[in-house]
Amino acid sequence: MTEEVFREDAYRREAGAKVTAVDTAGVRLDRTVFYPRGGGQAGDAGVLVLGNGAELAIADTVKASTPPGEGRDIVHVPAPGQESLLQGLRPGDPVTARIDWERRHRHMRFHTATHLLCAIVPHQTNGCSITAQYARLDFDMVEPLERELLERELARLVDEAHGVRTVWITDAELDAKPELVRTMSVQPPRGLGRVRLLEIDGVDLQPCGGTHVANTREIGRIRVTKIEKKSARSRRVVIEFADVTPA
């Protein structure tokens, strides 16, 4: 299985690694800072710096299918047109895995902002998408939502500079507190003995395996660009950054 360096340090931009396999799906490493697509968050892009200094461009990162109980491999999907570099890669070759940091940081800011939305809107979610350009959440609710209220509360929680951290609980502890699970479409993984929670001090606590910023102030200004009624019981909120860089 791939050692997931990003789990313990979302700010880590690169890491040394060794190639474990190269196939038609992409490149697998023994460890990586690349987050694989999942939980609504887009996979990371970046480069693998090879031993000779050449850079293999990575367009996406995904999870590989592995038998239950055997951990998880992460596949780094190369951008097209790099066949000659791929043909030269062999298991055991050393590389430096380096993410597109600007893109990842936008994912981190957006993902943390969606947790603030969850704290503002007291309903479960049934869909989520986090990209570098926007984020969206679908709430299971029938009541209308007010754009001005959402933007005002998002700004307040950002300005209050709440600390953000991950904590771990056991499967049994999560089973005893089902109210922590806010998502209807994606359930946290059970059977591994423990579950990763994201905690925003005094604001939100729920299972999440994504990458996040360390403080809500780092999110920057957010605007609500769209509120849609997707069905009788679904309201979609789409957010974007109101500024180019974090406040």
RAKA-V783705 format. One record per residue. RES is the residue in one small letter. PHI is phi in whole degrees, 0 to 359 (* if undefined). OMEGA is omega in radians with two decimals (none if undefined). D_LAST is the distance of its C-alpha to the last C-alpha in whole Angstrom. Layout:
# RAKA-V783705
RES|PHI|OMEGA|D_LAST / RES|PHI|OMEGA|D_LAST
This chain:
# RAKA-V783705
m|*|-3.12|38 / t|276|3.03|35 / e|288|-3.03|33 / e|265|-3.08|30 / v|299|-3.09|27 / f|294|-3.14|24 / r|296|-3.09|25 / e|267|-3.10|25 / d|212|-3.12|22 / a|290|-3.12|20 / y|268|3.12|18 / r|290|-3.03|21 / r|265|3.14|21 / e|206|3.13|25 / a|202|3.02|28 / g|287|-3.10|32 / a|205|3.04|34 / k|236|3.10|38 / v|291|3.06|39 / t|253|3.13|41 / a|195|3.02|42 / v|226|3.13|41 / d|216|-3.08|43 / t|293|3.14|42 / a|282|-3.10|39 / g|151|-3.06|37 / v|247|3.07|37 / r|249|-3.11|37 / l|237|3.09|36 / d|284|3.10|37 / r|205|-3.08|33 / t|202|2.99|30 / v|260|-3.11|26 / f|280|3.09|26 / y|279|3.12|25 / p|275|3.14|28 / r|312|3.14|27 / g|168|-3.14|28 / g|64|-3.11|27 / g|91|-3.10|25 / q|271|3.12|23 / a|295|3.08|23 / g|286|-3.13|25 / d|286|2.97|24 / a|241|3.13|25 / g|160|3.13|25 / v|219|2.89|28 / l|252|3.13|31 / v|274|-3.06|32 / l|279|-3.08|36 / g|299|-3.14|39 / n|269|3.12|40 / g|93|3.10|36 / a|293|-3.12|36 / e|245|3.06|33 / l|266|-3.10|33 / a|287|3.11|31 / i|253|-3.08|30 / a|269|-3.08|29 / d|200|3.10|28 / t|224|-3.07|29 / v|225|3.07|31 / k|271|3.08|33 / a|272|3.08|37 / s|283|3.11|40 / t|228|3.12|41 / p|300|3.13|44 / p|304|3.09|43 / g|84|-3.11|43 / e|252|3.13|42 / g|77|-3.06|39 / r|216|3.01|37 / d|265|3.11|36 / i|246|-3.10|33 / v|252|3.08|34 / h|266|-3.01|32 / v|271|-3.10|33 / p|288|2.97|34 / a|292|-3.11|33 / p|298|3.01|36 / g|82|-3.12|39 / q|237|-3.05|38 / e|302|-3.09|42 / s|295|3.10|43 / l|292|-3.12|40 / l|294|-3.13|41 / q|296|-3.14|45 / g|273|-3.12|44 / l|279|3.12|42 / r|226|3.03|44 / p|306|-3.10|44 / g|97|3.12|43 / d|295|3.08|41 / p|280|3.07|38 / v|218|2.95|35 / t|246|3.11|31 / a|272|-3.06|29 / r|231|-3.10|26 / i|277|2.93|23 / d|286|-2.98|21 / w|295|-3.12|18 / e|301|3.12|15 / r|295|-3.14|17 / r|300|-3.10|17 / h|296|3.06|14 / r|295|3.05|13 / h|301|-3.12|16 / m|297|-3.14|15 / r|295|3.13|11 / f|296|-3.08|14 / h|297|3.10|17 / t|295|3.11|15 / a|297|3.11|14 / t|294|3.07|17 / h|291|3.05|18 / l|296|3.08|17 / l|301|3.12|19 / c|299|3.13|22 / a|286|-3.11|21 / i|280|-3.11|21 / v|258|-3.00|24 / p|278|3.12|27 / h|220|3.10|29 / q|290|3.11|29 / t|255|3.11|28 / n|230|3.09|30 / g|175|-3.08|28 / c|204|3.04|25 / s|213|-3.12|23 / i|233|3.12|20 / t|236|3.09|20 / a|280|-3.09|17 / q|259|-3.08|17 / y|199|2.98|17 / a|223|3.09|18 / r|221|3.04|21 / l|228|3.04|23 / d|254|-3.11|26 / f|257|3.07|28 / d|276|-3.07|31 / m|197|3.12|32 / v|246|-3.10|34 / e|287|3.07|32 / p|287|3.10|30 / l|244|-3.12|26 / e|256|-3.12|24 / r|303|-3.08|21 / e|298|3.13|20 / l|296|-3.13|20 / l|298|-3.13|18 / e|295|-3.14|15 / r|294|-3.13|16 / e|289|3.06|16 / l|299|3.13|13 / a|299|-3.14|11 / r|297|-3.09|13 / l|291|3.06|13 / v|294|-3.09|9 / d|293|-3.13|9 / e|286|3.02|12 / a|55|3.10|11 / h|284|3.07|14 / g|290|-3.12|16 / v|233|3.13|17 / r|207|3.06|20 / t|254|3.07|23 / v|227|-3.12|27 / w|237|3.02|30 / i|229|3.13|33 / t|280|3.06|36 / d|304|-3.11|38 / a|296|3.12|40 / e|295|3.10|37 / l|292|3.12|35 / d|298|3.13|38 / a|280|-3.14|39 / k|231|-3.08|35 / p|298|-3.14|35 / e|293|3.10|33 / l|290|-3.11|30 / v|276|-3.08|30 / r|261|-3.08|28 / t|261|3.08|29 / m|267|-3.03|32 / s|273|-3.12|32 / v|232|3.12|31 / q|262|3.12|33 / p|295|-3.13|32 / p|292|3.05|35 / r|246|3.12|37 / g|98|3.12|40 / l|264|3.11|38 / g|101|3.13|39 / r|211|-3.08|35 / v|230|-3.12|32 / r|272|3.10|28 / l|248|2.95|26 / l|258|3.13|22 / e|242|2.98|22 / i|254|-2.97|19 / d|311|3.06|20 / g|70|-3.04|21 / v|235|-3.00|20 / d|208|3.06|22 / l|210|3.14|24 / q|197|3.11|26 / p|298|3.10|27 / c|194|3.14|25 / g|254|-3.07|25 / g|279|3.11|22 / t|254|-3.03|19 / h|218|3.05|16 / v|281|-3.06|13 / a|272|-3.11|14 / n|207|-3.08|12 / t|298|-3.14|10 / r|299|-3.11|7 / e|291|3.14|7 / i|297|-3.06|7 / g|85|-3.09|5 / r|285|-3.12|7 / i|240|2.99|10 / r|239|3.07|13 / v|271|-3.06|17 / t|268|-3.10|19 / k|201|2.95|22 / i|232|-3.07|24 / e|238|2.96|28 / k|267|-3.08|31 / k|278|3.10|32 / s|197|-3.13|35 / a|300|-3.10|37 / r|235|3.13|35 / s|215|3.08|32 / r|239|-3.10|28 / r|260|3.08|26 / v|243|3.11|22 / v|246|-3.12|20 / i|236|3.05|16 / e|222|3.05|14 / f|281|3.13|10 / a|274|3.11|10 / d|226|-3.09|8 / v|285|-3.12|9 / t|239|3.13|6 / p|301|3.11|4 / a|291|none|0
